[in-house]
């Protein structure tokens, strides 16, 4: 069955970076793009960007340019998102989800930014 | 970017009641290819969102047929014909017609009356 397995919760200090992963299984990894979504209580669901898992090409929401960097390792069917220069506003749950229809989601990663 | 406005923000229902959720778009979601990429998600408490309906009215595999979607252009509706306890949570609409970026509605919380 299709699964997207994300890495564990992160506690990070302001100004630092975190890199979270999303490992796919149960389907041909390069047949679907992977998107990343931010969820906060106040802002709901926000699209961060997507990565073409075949070519590595990326698209970013303007709001997250310079904040998020998306990469992929086809050999392990894993997508990654690095968040840099963290501030408390980056504290949220981050999901990966399969495009085109958001038909499968990871379990989410809670990132907490605190000194 | 396309703005999706969901109403109501909160919906109280009894088990067995039929309810509807509205999603209104700031632009027509009819794509130049003739398709309309408006989808509905449900996020149960403590869980990830899951896809219920895609392209306005197509039921995702495994989703009960008490869920139905309708609409066109800028106005869309999700209907639940006979709420069950497992339906409680937050419903989101999301558009892909004018993507990227994909944009989400603000959510409608379905709770028990």
Interface residues (C-beta under 8 A of the other chain):
Chain A: X35 X44 X45 X46 X47 X49 X50 X59 X61 X62 X95 X97 X100 X101 X102 X103 X104 X105 X106 X107 X108
Chain B: X39 X41 X48 X49 X50 X51 X54 X60 X92 X94 X96 X99 X100 X101 X102 X103 X104 X105 X106 X107
